[in-house]
Amino acid sequence: MNEFLHRLRENDQVLLVGDIRQHEAVEAGRPYQQLQEAGIETAHLDEIVRQKDPALKEVVEQLSRGNVREAIERLDAQGRVHEIPDRDQRLKEIAREYAAKPVGTLVVSPTTNRAERSIR
């Protein structure tokens, strides 16, 4: 990021789009956060428009405030979290659900031995 910014010429224009809570550098540094702390002009989007379902929108709002536990609990209360402890059964169910409706389906599958969760 530093090298990129130093290569800019006087008439170059750059629009950086990102979220300091979502886009962190792979290596050392936090370019978005550091630029904001240094006073770069920043526009903030604070209206959630993608989620039309009020219950799901509330979950997204909780996540945007960093309330992950509460958001997951709310998703669970809405019947959107499904836990299947048996690995073979879980993978079959994930495949079945995905094949039935691949568009709009999010599969969260950690690489650990913990129970994988399918969130719809």
Beta strands, then each sheet from edge to edge (+ up, - down):
strand 1: 81-83
strand 2: 106-108
strand 3: 117-119
sheet 1: 1+ 3- 2+
end
